[in-house]
């Protein structure tokens, strides 16, 4: 018998359901145009969403609550468990030139699991919590695909650094307690292309795909305060998977 219940709430404002705000400096306010101008000649003559001097600000939030009952896994079977995850993202940037932006992203997240699991040959009461932070300076360039710039292609190249701490506690046979603490440093660089389409003056849809990346993970682990280990991993990813598309809704001022 297998029962699995998942509750997921996602409000991602840029990168997985996103909302971004770009402050653009235009000589003429949008309120000065008639509805007809906004839908016709304005887009052809005065619509410059990627103009030099524009500021970009975005934020996002993601939350999920997953309950598992008699669920089989790769390394362990979850008899009864609850997994809660959330992340908060902040994004900003400045257009130093037409179609070119220098940006900075910051993310903080937390993953927590509580439950009863089976790891051959023992059944364990386990609690684990992971907290992490990451920062990513990046460069974004846009290439209009139409004359009025309503449809454009963009590429983001970012260099990131992140750190996360994981604290895990396993209890077997009531009084056998194992505590594991680990710290992971992650350094990487990635390439992400995408497409922006302006449905109207202020609203745009964005699709972004993480295609190429290289990262190094360095993990230091301590078990019961004295057993120490270190793991270094190098990962190179080149993957085109439509299931990993990041869909976004952007709002421009």
WONORMO-V386626 format. One record per pair of residues at least 24 apart in sequence whose C-alpha atoms are under 10 Angstrom apart, sorted by the first residue. I is the first residue (numbers start at 0). J is the second residue. Records with the same first field share a line. If there is no record, write none. Layout:
BEGIN
I = J + J
END
This chain:
BEGIN
0 = 68 + 69 + 70
1 = 67 + 68 + 69 + 70 + 71 + 78
2 = 66 + 67 + 68 + 69 + 70 + 79
3 = 65 + 66 + 67 + 68 + 69 + 70 + 79 + 80
4 = 64 + 65 + 66 + 67 + 68 + 81
5 = 63 + 64 + 65 + 66 + 67 + 81 + 82
6 = 62 + 63 + 64 + 65 + 66 + 83
7 = 61 + 62 + 63 + 64 + 65 + 83 + 84
8 = 60 + 61 + 62 + 63 + 64 + 85
9 = 59 + 60 + 61 + 62 + 63 + 85 + 86
10 = 58 + 59 + 60 + 61 + 62 + 87
11 = 57 + 58 + 59 + 60 + 61 + 62 + 86 + 87 + 88 + 245 + 246 + 247 + 248
12 = 57 + 58 + 59 + 60 + 61 + 87 + 88 + 89 + 90 + 246 + 247 + 248 + 249
13 = 56 + 57 + 58 + 59 + 60 + 88 + 89 + 90 + 205 + 206 + 207 + 245 + 246 + 247 + 248 + 249
14 = 57 + 58 + 59 + 88 + 90 + 205 + 206 + 207 + 208 + 244 + 245 + 246 + 247 + 248
15 = 59 + 60 + 61 + 205 + 206 + 207 + 243 + 244 + 245 + 246 + 247 + 248
16 = 59 + 60 + 61 + 204 + 205 + 206 + 245 + 246 + 247 + 248 + 249
17 = 57 + 58 + 59 + 60 + 88 + 204 + 205 + 245 + 246 + 247 + 248 + 249 + 250
18 = 56 + 57 + 58 + 59 + 202 + 203 + 204 + 205 + 247 + 248 + 249 + 250 + 251
19 = 55 + 56 + 57 + 58 + 59 + 89 + 90 + 91 + 202 + 203 + 247 + 248 + 249 + 250 + 251 + 252
20 = 54 + 55 + 56 + 57 + 58 + 90 + 91 + 201 + 202 + 249 + 250 + 251 + 252
21 = 48 + 49 + 53 + 54 + 55 + 56 + 57 + 91 + 92 + 93 + 94 + 201 + 249 + 250 + 251 + 252
22 = 48 + 52 + 53 + 54 + 55 + 56 + 93 + 250 + 251 + 252
23 = 47 + 48 + 49 + 50 + 51 + 52 + 53 + 54 + 55 + 94 + 251 + 252
24 = 48 + 50 + 51 + 52 + 53 + 54 + 252
25 = 50 + 53 + 252
28 = 252
29 = 200 + 201 + 252
37 = 199 + 200
38 = 199 + 200
39 = 147
40 = 147
41 = 147 + 200
42 = 146 + 147 + 148 + 149 + 199 + 200
43 = 145 + 146 + 147 + 148 + 149
44 = 146 + 147
45 = 147
46 = 147 + 148 + 149 + 200
47 = 97 + 98 + 147 + 148 + 149
48 = 97 + 98 + 148 + 149 + 197 + 200 + 201 + 251 + 252
49 = 94 + 96 + 97 + 98 + 99 + 100 + 140 + 141 + 142 + 143 + 148
50 = 94 + 95 + 96 + 97 + 98 + 99 + 100
51 = 93 + 94 + 95 + 96 + 97 + 98 + 99 + 100
52 = 93 + 94 + 95 + 96 + 97 + 100
53 = 92 + 93 + 94 + 95 + 96 + 97 + 100 + 252
54 = 91 + 92 + 93 + 94 + 95 + 100 + 101 + 102 + 252
55 = 90 + 91 + 92 + 93 + 94 + 100 + 101 + 102 + 103 + 251 + 252
56 = 89 + 90 + 91 + 92 + 93 + 102 + 103 + 104 + 251
57 = 88 + 89 + 90 + 91 + 92 + 104 + 249 + 250
58 = 87 + 88 + 89 + 90 + 91 + 104 + 105 + 106
59 = 86 + 87 + 88 + 89 + 90 + 106
60 = 85 + 86 + 87 + 88 + 89 + 106 + 107 + 108
61 = 85 + 86 + 87 + 88 + 108
62 = 86 + 87 + 108 + 109
63 = 110
64 = 111
65 = 112
66 = 112 + 113 + 114
67 = 114
68 = 114 + 115 + 116
69 = 115 + 116 + 117
70 = 116
71 = 116 + 117
72 = 116 + 117
74 = 117 + 118 + 119
75 = 116 + 117 + 118 + 119 + 122
76 = 115 + 116 + 117 + 118 + 119 + 122
77 = 114 + 115 + 116 + 117 + 118 + 122 + 123
78 = 114 + 115 + 116 + 117 + 122 + 123 + 124
79 = 113 + 114 + 115 + 116 + 117 + 124
80 = 112 + 113 + 114 + 115 + 116 + 124 + 125 + 126
81 = 111 + 112 + 113 + 114 + 115 + 126
82 = 110 + 111 + 112 + 113 + 114 + 127 + 128
83 = 109 + 110 + 111 + 112 + 113 + 128
84 = 108 + 109 + 110 + 111 + 112 + 128 + 129
85 = 109 + 110 + 111 + 130
86 = 110 + 130 + 131 + 132
87 = 132
88 = 132 + 133 + 134
89 = 134
90 = 134 + 135 + 136
91 = 136 + 137
92 = 136 + 137 + 138 + 139
93 = 138 + 139
94 = 138 + 139 + 140
96 = 140
97 = 140 + 141
98 = 139 + 140 + 141 + 142 + 143 + 153
99 = 138 + 139 + 140 + 141 + 142 + 153 + 154
100 = 137 + 138 + 139 + 140 + 141 + 155
101 = 136 + 137 + 138 + 139 + 140 + 155 + 156 + 157
102 = 135 + 136 + 137 + 138 + 139 + 155 + 156 + 157
103 = 134 + 135 + 136 + 137 + 138 + 157 + 158 + 159
104 = 133 + 134 + 135 + 136 + 137 + 157 + 159
105 = 132 + 133 + 134 + 135 + 136 + 159 + 160 + 161
106 = 131 + 132 + 133 + 134 + 135 + 161
107 = 131 + 132 + 133 + 134 + 161 + 162 + 163
108 = 132 + 133 + 163
109 = 163 + 164 + 165
110 = 165
111 = 165 + 166 + 167
112 = 167
113 = 168
115 = 169 + 170
116 = 169
121 = 170 + 171 + 172
122 = 169 + 170 + 171 + 172
123 = 168 + 169 + 170 + 171 + 172 + 173 + 175 + 176
124 = 168 + 169 + 170 + 171 + 172 + 173 + 176
125 = 167 + 168 + 169 + 170 + 171 + 176 + 177 + 178
126 = 166 + 167 + 168 + 169 + 170 + 178
127 = 165 + 166 + 167 + 168 + 169 + 178 + 179 + 180
128 = 164 + 165 + 166 + 167 + 168 + 180
129 = 163 + 164 + 165 + 166 + 167 + 180 + 181 + 182
130 = 162 + 163 + 164 + 165 + 166 + 182
131 = 161 + 162 + 163 + 164 + 165 + 182 + 183 + 184
132 = 160 + 161 + 162 + 163 + 164 + 184
133 = 159 + 160 + 161 + 162 + 163 + 184 + 185 + 186
134 = 158 + 159 + 160 + 161 + 162 + 186
135 = 159 + 160 + 161 + 186 + 187 + 188
136 = 160 + 188
137 = 188 + 189 + 190
139 = 191 + 192
140 = 192
141 = 192 + 193 + 194 + 195
142 = 194 + 195
143 = 194 + 195 + 196
144 = 194 + 195 + 196
148 = 195 + 196 + 197
149 = 195 + 196 + 197 + 198 + 199 + 200 + 203
150 = 194 + 195 + 196 + 197 + 198 + 203 + 204 + 205
151 = 193 + 194 + 195 + 196 + 197 + 205
152 = 192 + 193 + 194 + 195 + 196 + 205 + 206 + 207
153 = 191 + 192 + 193 + 194 + 195 + 205 + 206 + 207
154 = 190 + 191 + 192 + 193 + 194 + 207 + 208
155 = 189 + 190 + 191 + 192 + 193 + 207 + 208 + 209
156 = 188 + 189 + 190 + 191 + 192 + 211 + 212
157 = 187 + 188 + 189 + 190 + 191 + 212
158 = 186 + 187 + 188 + 189 + 190 + 212 + 213 + 214
159 = 185 + 186 + 187 + 188 + 189 + 214
160 = 184 + 185 + 186 + 187 + 188 + 214 + 215
161 = 185 + 186 + 187 + 216
162 = 186 + 216 + 217 + 218
163 = 218
164 = 218 + 219 + 220
165 = 220
166 = 220 + 221
167 = 222
168 = 222 + 223
176 = 223
177 = 222 + 223 + 224
178 = 221 + 222 + 223 + 224
179 = 220 + 221 + 222 + 223 + 224 + 226 + 227
180 = 219 + 220 + 221 + 222 + 223 + 224 + 227
181 = 218 + 219 + 220 + 221 + 222 + 227 + 228 + 229
182 = 217 + 218 + 219 + 220 + 221 + 229
183 = 216 + 217 + 218 + 219 + 220 + 229 + 230 + 231
184 = 215 + 216 + 217 + 218 + 219 + 231
185 = 214 + 215 + 216 + 217 + 218 + 231 + 232 + 233
186 = 213 + 214 + 215 + 216 + 217 + 233
187 = 212 + 213 + 214 + 215 + 216 + 233 + 234 + 235
188 = 212 + 213 + 214 + 215 + 235
189 = 213 + 214 + 235 + 236 + 237
190 = 237
193 = 244 + 245 + 246
194 = 246
195 = 247 + 248 + 249
196 = 248 + 249
197 = 248 + 249 + 250 + 251
199 = 250
200 = 250 + 251 + 252
201 = 249 + 250 + 251 + 252
202 = 248 + 249 + 250 + 251 + 252
203 = 247 + 248 + 249 + 250 + 251
204 = 246 + 247 + 248 + 249 + 250
205 = 244 + 245 + 246 + 247 + 248 + 249
206 = 244 + 245 + 246 + 247 + 248
207 = 243 + 244 + 245 + 246 + 247
208 = 238 + 239 + 240 + 241 + 242 + 243 + 244 + 245 + 246
209 = 236 + 237 + 238 + 239 + 240 + 241 + 243 + 244 + 245
210 = 236 + 237 + 238 + 239 + 240 + 243
211 = 235 + 236 + 237 + 238 + 239
212 = 236 + 237 + 238
213 = 237
END
